[in-house]
Amino acid sequence: MLNETLADTFEATVHNLPEPALERDYFFHDVRVTCQTDHPAMLAILDEMLGIFPEPEKQLGEFKYIVLCYESVAHFPVQLPASRKRTATVRLLTDTRLKYYVDRTSRTEYQSYEALPPVNGTVLTAISRSQNVVLTQLELPGQYQATFLRRYVFLLALGQFMSRFGFEPCHAAAITAPWDNEQGALIIGASGSGKTTLSLGCANIGCGFLGDDLMMLRKTAVEGIISAYAITHEISVRSSSLHLWDSLDFLRSYPVDIRDKRYCSIEEVFSGTSRMHTPVRLLLFPSLTNETQSVVTRMSKASTLQRLVDECMSTVNSNPQAQAKTFLFLSQLAEQAPGYQIAIALRANDGPQIVRSLFTGELND
């Protein structure tokens, strides 16, 4: 079996399951994703993730995503090849170690997660772009927190494959102007910089909301405009932010993760604010301060590009060609949209009004 292609291995594995495989078609914007799994709990998570995307008028491509559960790692039908190269090792926010590999032909990529009870068991994801197949193998579902599977396994696997269709992942939030979904802002910064605080505040005053932590960017084939695309409408709110709006009070009863964050859909907080995609017209770099008033500063194109490189250039992919491609992409983004630093005064909560003024052009000078 190990000598067969990934697609053949999958087909043989699913064909021999003791119970029929569960299958459902979804979309990620204009890409069809056929999901197959042997466990209903996995299908429920995938449905929650991908069920938000409507069927597009025009389909760009398609691929298959398979999630299979086993009693132990030894039963995984696809194992790390003996001849492989490790491309990166990262420590996730859960403290789980994730190692990236490619095989000797560079045709199959692997994401290998070390077990870290009680957060997660072992995970091995294999990505075959030539076969249009992504396969995630898990131990028994009870060994994983649902949030971990959704945010750190399934989203990472799908996100990495989506580069085939022109999507580039970006650690950022994104919103739209209250009056125009074609005016979008990308809010970029490290964890704790205020992305969620600012994006939720903007949603509170009528802005559209795409996401508060992770986005996809893609350049249109005809116009050459870079747009932001939602990955999930889930938000994560720290306890220290619950007092900002009365609409967050219901989250006090929600469970918290190790970072003291609570998770819910944006529609549970501000109904009707979720958006799917928007052209990027503003680049915002927030920071939190204890001052009494927020301050916005226009950035030069050079400093905007430098911040984009610092925040968005992944250290996972060390391939020089891929890095050069990402740099050119970020360079175009810096040319397309002006950059602003926003020092957000937590006590004033006036950041959303500043963003609204930037959309109208009142502060663009």
Buried (B, 14 or more C-beta within 10 A) or exposed (E): EEEEBBBEBBBEBBEEEEEEBBEBEBBBBBBBBBBBBBBEBBBBBBBBBBEBBEEBEEEBEBBBBBBBBBEEBEEBBBBBBEEBEEBEEEEBEBEBBBBBBBBEEEBBBBBBBBBBEEBBBBBBBBBBBEBBBBBBBBBEBEBBBBBBBBBBBBBBBBBBBBBEBBBBBBBBBBBBBBEEBEBBBBBBBEEEBBBBBBBBBBBBEBBBBBBBBBBBBBBEEEEEBBBBBBBBBBBBBBEEBBEBBEBBEEBEEEEBBEEEBBBBBBBBBBEEBBBBBBBBBBBBBBBBBEEEEBEBEBBEEEBBBBBBBEBBEBEBBEEEEEBEBBBEBBBBBBEBBBBBBBBBBBEBBBBBBBBBEBBEEEBEE
